[in-house]
């Protein structure tokens, strides 16, 4: 598996923990949406779809926001 975050695909079935590790800037999306995924041990098991369902958030909209976040955490 490549270590280049650009080569990693994020989709509705990607684990939340992977999303935040691959694209640290997505942490801001989770926090802004008031999803308590940051630091949650369940993030290792929950997909983006699972997290959206648990927090009553539209999964497709959440995915759009995650994909729109920059690859660099400082951006």
C-alpha positions as CSV (number, residue, x, y, z in Angstrom):
1,X,0.0,0.0,0.0
2,X,1.3,3.4,-0.9
3,X,2.0,5.9,1.8
4,X,1.1,8.8,-0.5
5,X,-2.3,10.2,0.8
6,X,-3.2,11.3,-2.8
7,X,-3.3,7.7,-3.8
8,X,-5.7,6.6,-1.1
9,X,-9.4,6.7,-1.9
10,X,-11.9,7.9,0.6
11,X,-15.4,6.7,0.2
12,X,-18.5,6.0,2.2
13,X,-17.1,2.7,3.4
14,X,-13.7,4.0,4.5
15,X,-13.0,3.7,8.2
16,X,-13.2,7.0,10.1
17,X,-9.8,6.4,11.7
18,X,-8.2,5.9,8.2
19,X,-9.8,9.1,6.9
20,X,-8.3,11.1,9.7
21,X,-4.9,9.5,9.4
22,X,-4.7,9.8,5.6
23,X,-6.0,13.3,5.6
24,X,-5.5,15.1,8.9
25,X,-7.3,18.2,7.7
26,X,-10.5,16.2,7.8
27,X,-10.4,16.4,11.6
28,X,-11.7,20.0,11.2
29,X,-14.7,18.6,9.3
30,X,-15.6,16.1,12.0
31,X,-15.2,18.8,14.7
32,X,-17.2,21.4,12.8
33,X,-20.0,18.9,12.3
34,X,-19.8,18.0,16.0
35,X,-19.1,14.4,15.3
36,X,-17.3,13.0,18.2
37,X,-15.1,10.8,16.1
38,X,-11.8,12.5,16.9
39,X,-10.1,10.3,19.5
40,X,-13.0,7.8,19.7
41,X,-11.9,4.2,19.8
42,X,-14.8,3.2,17.6
43,X,-13.3,5.1,14.7
44,X,-11.2,2.0,14.1
45,X,-14.4,0.1,13.3
46,X,-16.9,2.7,12.0
47,X,-17.0,3.7,8.4
48,X,-18.0,7.2,7.2
49,X,-21.5,5.9,6.7
50,X,-21.6,4.4,10.2
51,X,-20.5,7.7,11.8
52,X,-23.0,9.7,9.8
53,X,-25.8,7.4,10.8
54,X,-24.8,7.4,14.5
55,X,-24.7,11.3,14.5
56,X,-27.8,11.8,12.3
57,X,-25.8,13.4,9.5
58,X,-26.3,13.0,5.8
59,X,-23.6,10.6,4.7
60,X,-23.2,11.8,1.2
61,X,-22.8,15.5,2.3
62,X,-20.3,14.4,5.0
63,X,-18.3,12.5,2.3
64,X,-18.3,15.6,0.1
65,X,-16.9,17.7,2.9
66,X,-14.3,15.2,3.7
67,X,-13.2,14.9,0.1
68,X,-13.1,18.7,-0.2
69,X,-10.7,19.0,2.7
70,X,-7.1,19.7,1.8
71,X,-4.5,16.9,1.9
72,X,-2.3,19.1,4.1
73,X,-3.4,19.5,7.8
74,X,-2.2,23.2,7.8
75,X,-4.3,24.2,4.8
